[in-house]
Amino acid sequence: MKREKREEGSNSIDKISELPQDILQRILYWLSQEDAVRTSVLSKSWRNIWCTRPNLNFSDATFKGNMHQFLSVVTPLYNCIVIKDLEELPSVVFGAESLQDLHLAGFVLHREAIERMVLFKNLTSLSLQRVSIEEGIFEKIISCCPLIETLDIKVSSVLRKIIVKNLYNLKYFSFSDDVYRPASFEKELYISYQYDGDFIPSISFATVTSTEWISDIHLTCELSHDASSWFIKLHELLKSISQSKISLHFDRYSLNADRDGIRENINMVQDINGGNKHASVVVEKFKFNWLPLSLISSILNGVFSICRPRNIEDFLCGDKGEMKRIERLWKILTERKITKEDRF
Amino acid sequence: MAAETGTPTTLTLKSNDDELFSVAESAAILSVTIRNMVEDGCAGGVIPLDNVDGKTLASVITYMNGISAIPADEEKKKSYRDKFLSDKDFETLADMVLAANYLNMSCLMDAVSAKIAQVMEKKSVGWVRRKFGIENDYTPEEEAAVKEEHKWTFEGVETDDDN
């Protein structure tokens, strides 16, 4: 069926095709991938303009041509690449020396995939989301990218240890297991961990003294028969970032043992750390939500034996038990022995 | 730069068809190109803008004055831009995007290029060709091959009559 679609204001002179390529790229920037790619059918001069639009999306869902062939053509042209949900990462990406911004999502990064990796000497931003990556491979990648300023990692149960000691330009660092939480980068050096897993990642940084860091740590409080080692690991993490202004949040807790066992176990933290009180890390703000009332006292004891919070906030949920909760908390805090080390 | 304090400085801009325009420096420096000239001290006399014609420059200056009168309120600026561009035909938009590019005015560049993109959004190839007067210089075989390569982009778009 033929349909006449004369539009008013049709142009007889082809003014749009005469626009410089970089302006056409800017125009295509505003279109969906689909609309942008479709312009290749308009005429010969439009054939490849979409390939270099600034926000080209490499994900499988929106790009269905021959991915590998395509990447080998365009990768050298880009300094920002976003790749999502491909079965394997095209090795050509790792050959792109000029790359400044690499955003990978939904990958398994194998050893073979990075074998051909070159030094990303210009890479300033690396984002890994839903990327399964082993510690060794992560280290290898990081060691190839000395100029990284922004590191946003939302992954991967496999990656538990992060060593970024060679990243002297690091300004923003986020490590989270919540792929849907947007990273908020505001501060000069902003470290953010949001981890709900059953472990505490171990992180070591290059020593930066000139900048003021903010560390924002969100964790699920692990209450098990081995709660003490959870606290000890947390202590290690806090120590590794003790140069920064730390804000510590227990967003949730997971209860994997009977309460008496947990209480007893947490008390061991004090003994383990007992001889070493001065090593306690100063924490600017400690905030907890929804901790079980019967364990608050023990948990606070655990916290106090590994760090010295300047401010404590309890999340107020406003129910009937609230007053009781506040009274209890007040009691714990006031009855707590004020030792010499607790004063500032 | 020898700007006198207290009195607002006015610049004179000259289009490529020799029209002269006066504009407050504070508005004109929305253009990075002009700002650089001002900062380099080259803005003393008349600033020639060789790539912009008088009609387009008049329009750009209207925009400069309009947008710089709005205090830092992105919402209001956006609605001003929308209103400013609402009655412009494609010819004018094409001239403006070129001028914005030459003058290095990113906010105008973004607004105009987005406006042009809006016209193409979700439209069939035939419709876009007619709208912009783009001549199809593919042979039927070549066009079929390109279409085949990007077949997925034709899902959900109105089919059109010319291929």
Chai-1 contact restraints between the chains, C-beta under 6 A:
chainA,res_idxA,chainB,res_idxB,connection_type,confidence,min_distance_angstrom,max_distance_angstrom,comment,restraint_id
A,K2,B,D161,contact,1.0,0.0,6.0,A-B,restraint_1
A,K5,B,W127,contact,1.0,0.0,6.0,A-B,restraint_2
A,E7,B,K131,contact,1.0,0.0,6.0,A-B,restraint_3
A,G9,B,D89,contact,1.0,0.0,6.0,A-B,restraint_4
A,S10,B,R130,contact,1.0,0.0,6.0,A-B,restraint_5
A,N11,B,F132,contact,1.0,0.0,6.0,A-B,restraint_6
A,N11,B,G133,contact,1.0,0.0,6.0,A-B,restraint_7
A,S12,B,G133,contact,1.0,0.0,6.0,A-B,restraint_8
A,I13,B,G133,contact,1.0,0.0,6.0,A-B,restraint_9
A,D14,B,G133,contact,1.0,0.0,6.0,A-B,restraint_10
A,D14,B,I134,contact,1.0,0.0,6.0,A-B,restraint_11
A,K15,B,A94,contact,1.0,0.0,6.0,A-B,restraint_12
A,I16,B,F132,contact,1.0,0.0,6.0,A-B,restraint_13
A,S17,B,I134,contact,1.0,0.0,6.0,A-B,restraint_14
A,I23,B,V97,contact,1.0,0.0,6.0,A-B,restraint_15
A,I23,B,N101,contact,1.0,0.0,6.0,A-B,restraint_16
A,R26,B,S113,contact,1.0,0.0,6.0,A-B,restraint_17
A,I27,B,S113,contact,1.0,0.0,6.0,A-B,restraint_18
A,I27,B,I116,contact,1.0,0.0,6.0,A-B,restraint_19
A,I27,B,A117,contact,1.0,0.0,6.0,A-B,restraint_20
A,W30,B,A114,contact,1.0,0.0,6.0,A-B,restraint_21
A,W30,B,A117,contact,1.0,0.0,6.0,A-B,restraint_22
A,L31,B,A117,contact,1.0,0.0,6.0,A-B,restraint_23
A,E34,B,T153,contact,1.0,0.0,6.0,A-B,restraint_24
A,D35,B,E121,contact,1.0,0.0,6.0,A-B,restraint_25
A,V37,B,H150,contact,1.0,0.0,6.0,A-B,restraint_26
A,V37,B,T153,contact,1.0,0.0,6.0,A-B,restraint_27
A,R38,B,T153,contact,1.0,0.0,6.0,A-B,restraint_28
A,S40,B,V146,contact,1.0,0.0,6.0,A-B,restraint_29
A,V41,B,V125,contact,1.0,0.0,6.0,A-B,restraint_30
A,V41,B,V146,contact,1.0,0.0,6.0,A-B,restraint_31
A,V41,B,K147,contact,1.0,0.0,6.0,A-B,restraint_32
A,L42,B,I134,contact,1.0,0.0,6.0,A-B,restraint_33
A,S43,B,I134,contact,1.0,0.0,6.0,A-B,restraint_34
A,S43,B,N136,contact,1.0,0.0,6.0,A-B,restraint_35
A,S43,B,D137,contact,1.0,0.0,6.0,A-B,restraint_36
A,K44,B,D137,contact,1.0,0.0,6.0,A-B,restraint_37
A,K64,B,W152,contact,1.0,0.0,6.0,A-B,restraint_38
A,G65,B,E149,contact,1.0,0.0,6.0,A-B,restraint_39
